């Protein structure tokens, strides 16, 4: 059993794996969280924040899964307390799998966050929620092609009716325990941007990034998001204190 403790102020919780639930607001994330965990959940605040923290549990194939419901966010740029919490947990909380919520009725709006998270980790499952709404609007989504394009499992759901939840649990289990190894396809940017990223990556070779992809760090810096460096230093210092 993995002893989950994030951050250090949070009480330790035993689980076989930890799944982070991320996504834009209004994608049905809370509904999926409730469908996965039922009454086995508790809430509080993230330490040092006024942002709500929700955690829940469920059993699947004899294993205990802990689900951490991250604040709804449109990106990982950390321009708000909610975005900072989501970014920091994804980058430094070491979840075993990240479930990224998307709205099947306006998928293009949600793909920005999906692609940002895929630049950090390959251990991702995309939950394509609100499929019933998309079908009512006459929309047809090629789920298999989307999974192939992204290189990660994509699970269609209509969480408010329970549709797709068993399949979502199975995908979470398989990715978290390494039974399925997603292979996300890297995003190719313009030649000018790729050259800038490569140059910045070279400069970051001498910088300890706490396991984060230097490419992702370079992209954030090029966006003008320098808070990522402060976050790396903060969590590196915290790890050092825990090791003392």
C-alpha positions in Angstrom: 0.0 0.0 0.0 1.2 3.5 -0.8 1.3 5.9 2.1 -0.2 9.0 0.6 0.6 12.3 2.2 0.3 15.6 0.3 1.3 18.0 1.4 3.2 17.3 4.6 0.4 18.8 6.6 -2.2 16.3 5.3 -2.7 13.2 7.3 -1.3 10.0 5.7 -3.7 7.8 3.8 -3.0 4.2 2.7 -3.9 3.5 -0.9 -2.6 1.2 -3.7 -2.5 4.2 -6.1 -3.5 7.8 -6.3 -5.5 9.3 -9.1 -5.7 13.1 -9.6 -8.9 14.4 -11.2 -8.2 17.5 -13.3 -10.2 19.5 -15.8 -11.8 22.7 -16.9 -14.8 24.0 -14.9 -18.2 22.8 -16.1 -17.0 19.5 -17.5 -18.8 17.4 -14.9 -15.7 16.8 -12.8 -17.6 16.8 -9.5 -20.2 14.4 -10.9 -17.4 12.0 -12.0 -15.8 12.4 -8.6 -19.0 11.5 -6.8 -19.7 8.6 -9.2 -16.3 7.1 -8.5 -16.1 7.6 -4.8 -19.8 7.6 -3.6 -20.0 8.5 0.1 -16.3 7.5 0.7 -15.0 11.1 0.6 -14.1 14.0 2.7 -13.3 17.7 2.1 -11.2 20.4 3.6 -8.9 23.2 2.4 -5.5 22.8 0.8 -2.9 23.8 3.5 -2.3 27.5 3.3 -5.1 28.1 0.8 -8.8 28.9 0.9 -9.2 26.5 -2.0 -11.4 23.4 -1.4 -9.7 20.0 -1.2 -11.7 16.9 -1.8 -10.5 13.3 -1.6 -12.4 10.0 -2.0 -11.9 6.3 -2.2 -13.1 3.3 -4.1 -12.1 -0.4 -4.5 -11.4 -1.9 -8.0 -10.0 -5.4 -8.7 -9.0 -5.7 -5.1 -7.1 -2.4 -5.0 -7.8 0.8 -3.1 -7.8 3.9 -5.3 -7.5 7.4 -3.8 -9.0 10.1 -5.9 -7.9 13.7 -5.4 -10.3 16.2 -6.9 -8.2 19.1 -8.1 -9.7 22.6 -8.5 -11.2 23.3 -11.9 -8.7 25.1 -14.1 -8.3 26.2 -17.7 -4.5 25.9 -17.8 -1.4 25.2 -15.6 -0.2 28.8 -15.8 -0.9 29.4 -12.1 -2.5 32.8 -12.5 -5.0 32.0 -9.6 -4.8 30.0 -6.4 -6.9 27.3 -8.0 -4.5 27.0 -11.0 -1.5 27.0 -8.6 -2.9 24.1 -6.5 -3.7 22.1 -9.6 -0.3 22.7 -11.2 1.6 22.0 -8.1 -0.2 18.7 -7.4 0.3 17.5 -11.0 3.9 18.5 -11.0 5.0 17.6 -7.5 2.3 15.4 -5.9 3.4 12.3 -7.8 -0.1 11.0 -8.6 0.0 7.5 -10.2 -2.4 8.6 -12.9 -4.1 11.9 -13.9 -7.7 11.8 -15.2 -8.3 14.8 -17.4 -12.0 15.7 -17.8 -13.3 17.0 -21.1 -16.7 18.1 -22.3 -17.8 16.1 -25.4 -20.0 18.9 -26.6 -17.0 21.4 -26.8 -13.9 19.2 -26.9 -11.7 21.8 -28.5 -12.1 24.1 -25.5 -10.7 21.5 -23.2 -7.8 20.2 -25.2 -5.4 22.9 -24.2 -5.3 21.6 -20.6 -5.0 18.0 -21.9 -2.0 18.8 -24.0 -0.3 20.8 -21.2 -0.7 17.9 -18.8 0.6 15.4 -21.5 3.8 17.6 -21.6 4.4 16.8 -17.9 3.4 13.1 -17.7 2.3 10.2 -19.9 0.2 8.6 -17.1 -3.0 10.2 -18.3 -6.6 9.0 -18.9 -8.9 11.4 -20.8 -12.5 11.2 -19.6 -14.8 12.3 -22.4 -17.8 13.3 -20.3 -21.3 14.5 -21.3 -21.5 12.1 -24.2 -25.3 11.9 -23.9 -25.5 15.7 -24.4 -23.2 15.5 -27.4 -25.4 12.7 -28.9 -28.6 14.7 -28.3 -27.0 17.5 -30.3 -26.3 15.1 -33.2 -22.5 15.2 -32.6 -20.5 12.1 -33.5 -17.1 11.7 -31.9 -14.5 9.1 -33.0 -13.2 8.1 -29.6 -10.7 5.5 -31.0 -9.2 8.1 -33.3 -9.0 10.7 -30.5 -7.2 8.1 -28.3 -4.8 7.3 -31.2 -4.1 11.0 -31.8 -3.4 11.8 -28.1 -1.6 8.5 -27.4 -3.5 7.9 -24.2 -6.7 6.0 -23.2 -10.0 8.0 -23.8 -13.1 6.9 -22.0 -16.5 8.2 -23.0 -18.9 8.8 -20.1 -22.2 10.3 -19.0 -21.4 10.4 -15.3 -24.7 11.6 -14.1 -26.3 8.3 -15.2 -23.2 6.1 -14.4 -22.5 5.4 -18.0 -18.8 4.6 -18.6 -17.8 4.8 -14.9 -16.8 1.0 -14.7 -14.7 1.5 -17.9 -13.1 4.6 -16.4 -12.2 2.7 -13.2 -10.6 0.0 -15.3 -8.5 2.5 -17.4 -7.4 4.3 -14.2 -6.4 1.0 -12.7 -4.5 -0.2 -15.8 -2.5 3.1 -16.2 -1.8 3.6 -12.5 -0.4 0.1 -12.1 1.5 0.0 -15.4 -0.7 -2.6 -17.2 -1.2 0.0 -19.9 1.7 2.3 -20.9 0.3 5.4 -22.7 2.6 7.0 -25.3 1.4 10.6 -25.8 2.5 12.3 -29.0 4.5 15.5 -28.5 3.0 18.7 -29.7 5.1 20.2 -32.6 5.2 24.0 -32.5 6.4 26.5 -35.1 10.1 26.3 -36.1 10.9 29.5 -34.4 9.3 28.4 -31.1 10.9 25.0 -31.2 14.3 26.7 -31.7 13.7 28.9 -28.7 12.6 25.9 -26.6 15.8 24.0 -27.5 18.0 26.9 -26.6 16.2 27.4 -23.3 16.4 23.7 -22.5 20.2 23.8 -22.9 20.3 26.6 -20.4 18.2 24.5 -18.0 20.6 21.6 -18.1 22.4 23.0 -15.1 19.1 23.6 -13.2 17.5 21.0 -10.9 13.9 20.8 -12.1 12.7 18.2 -9.5 11.9 15.6 -12.1 9.9 18.0 -14.4 10.4 17.9 -18.1 12.8 20.7 -19.0 10.8 21.2 -22.2 7.7 21.9 -20.2 9.6 24.3 -18.0 11.0 26.0 -21.0 7.6 26.5 -22.5 6.2 28.0 -19.3 9.1 30.4 -19.1 8.6 31.4 -22.7 5.0 32.2 -21.8 6.3 34.5 -19.0 5.2 32.1 -16.2 8.3 32.4 -13.9 6.4 31.1 -10.9 7.3 27.6 -12.0 10.9 28.2 -10.9 9.7 29.4 -7.5 7.5 26.3 -7.2 10.5 24.0 -8.1 12.6 25.7 -5.4 9.8 25.5 -2.8 9.0 21.8 -3.2 12.7 20.9 -3.5 13.3 22.7 -0.2 10.3 20.9 1.3 11.6 17.5 0.2 15.0 18.4 1.8 13.4 19.1 5.1 11.4 15.9 5.0 14.6 14.0 4.4 16.4 15.5 7.4 
